[in-house]
């Protein structure tokens, strides 16, 4: 899923306007989420690209300061732990469960 589709989907689910550039929509998402005591849960995260995973981390965790739960098949763990993908910041915040 391209990054703009992820950003648009999150914005729609939050009732945030999807008009404008990707950066503008991200700013609206961050404004809507910042200060809320909540967690964003994403399913089928194992299908996302490395860039999309990092975008989620940046927007949700770093900018909005909201919790992020990544749900996916075991290959998600491999994807995150694969050194070539450089998900060090995301991995430092990850706990896993296989059951």
N, C-alpha and C positions, 0 to 999 in steps of 0.2 A: 504494500500500500504506500503510495507516494506521501511524502511529508505533508503536503498541503491538504490531502484528504484526511489525515489524522487530525490536523489542526482544525479543519472545518467540522469534522465529526464531534470533537470535544466541544467546540464552540456551540454547535447546534444542541448538544445534550445539556449544556448549561444555559441555553436560551440567549446566547450572546450573538450579536450581529456577525455575519460572515462576509460582509462587504468590506472591500479594501484589500490591502496587500497581506501576505502571510505574516509579516511583522506586526501589522496593525491588529490582526486577529489574535495573535499571540499576546499582545499587550492587553487586549480585552479579557482574554482567558485568565491571565495572571491577576488582573484587577478583580475579576469575579471570584477567584479562588483564594487570594491572599487573605490571611487572617481567619480562614474557616477551619474548623476542627473536623477534618474529613480525610478520606482516602479515596483516590481514584483507582479503580480496578480495571485492568485491561485483560481481555481474554484473547486467546490464540496469538499471544505475543511472540511465539516462536516463529511466526510467519513474517515478522517485521524485519526490515533491513537494519544493519548496524547503525546507520545514520538516523533512522527513525527511533531506535531505542535511545540513542543519545539525545535526540530532540525531546522525547518524553521526559527523560531525566532532567534535562536543562529547564524545560518549562515548568513541569509539575513539582519536582523536588527542589531545585535550586532557586528558581524565580518566584514561584507561588508559595513555596514552603509548605506543601501539602504532601501527605503520604502517597506512595505509588505501589500498587501490587501488580506484579507481572505474572499472569497465569498462562501456562503453555505446556506443551509436551516436554519430555526429558531433553530433547535437543536444544531447548532454550538454555538449559544449564551449560551444555557444551558450547553454545554460541557465546555465552557470557564469559566463560572461562578460557576460551580460545585466545591466546596471547596476541594473535595477529589482528584481532578485532579491537584491542585496546579499550576495554570497558572497565578500566581500573576504578574510576569514580563510581560507576554503577555497582560494580562488584563489592565495593567497600560498604555498601548499604544493603546487601542482599542476604537473605536467609532463605533456605530451600526446604521443601518438604516433598517427599515422594509418596505420600499416602494420606 
